[in-house]
Amino acid sequence: MHPLLLTELKLSPCPTISTTPPHKMEGSSLLAKIIYFALEMVYRLNVGGRFISPMEDTGMFRTWDEDDDYCVKLAFVPANSSIDLKFTQQPEYTAPPDVYRTARTMGNNKTENMGYNLTWVLPVDSGFNYLLRLHYCEFQPEKREQHDREFTIFIANQTAENHADVICWSCGNGVPTYRDYGVMMESDQGRKKRQFYIQLHPNPDWRTRYNDAILNGIELFEVSKFDNSLAGPNPEPPPLIQSASPKNYDTELVAIVGGMVACGVAVWTLC
């Protein structure tokens, strides 16, 4: 049985818990002690794909929304509806098959790809820790070997992965996998909302055959505070003056190596 969380009068499954040692990242600090908290689902997105209703989920009655409203540049949307997915790295209930049969990529224009990041922007409450799960599956037939498509992942303006390689993580084409990250979004001078950035950038020629990046799905969970509260701040009143320049926020980031996920604290230790 998998634990359920009551969020917005809906029962939502919590990620499965594990105790795999964490993978240390640039700019991160880790604690060995793991403390478990409640999770509230904030976003669950079928990247590049259609809306998936609870009745179409894998028996967990989750809703998977389209990502169009959150992807800054709507890039390429490859799909492979006929691929026979091989769930050798994770249980089949992790996400619906349609999540792994569609994606967003940057396309084949190497010059253009190297000049921008494939970006998603998710507004979140400030002052909370967040658990981010990114879903991947290489389903394009030309991407079959390690280093065919290698890219860098930035989360909340920090480097999460320098050498993201889905084939390396999953051990094959058509094999779904995921990566988990813990992120601290500190309060910023009383501002109640902050922008949570997920950005992918292709690696240079000497690292990869294709200068491209891929993402199939996004799940973002808010982690309860020490008092077990998941209550966010009251909505902000309309601003009197719009700021013309974005602020650069300090965040703390920890990556989790494959396998299952643990809800931790710190900055944090998850899985």
ABEGO torsion letter per residue (X at the ends): XBBBBBBGGBBBBBBBBBABBBBBBBGBBBBABBBBBBBBBABBBBBGBBBBBAAABAGAGBBBBBAAAABABAEBBBBBAABBBBBAABBAAABBAAAAABBBBAEABAAAAAABBBBBBBBBBBGBBBBBBBBBBBABAABABBGABBBBBBBGGBBABABBBAAAAAGEBGBBBBBBBBBBBBBBGGBABBBBBBBBBBBBAAABABBBBBBABBBBBBBBBAAGBABBBBBBBBBABBBABBBBBBBBBBBBBBEBBBBBBGOBBBX
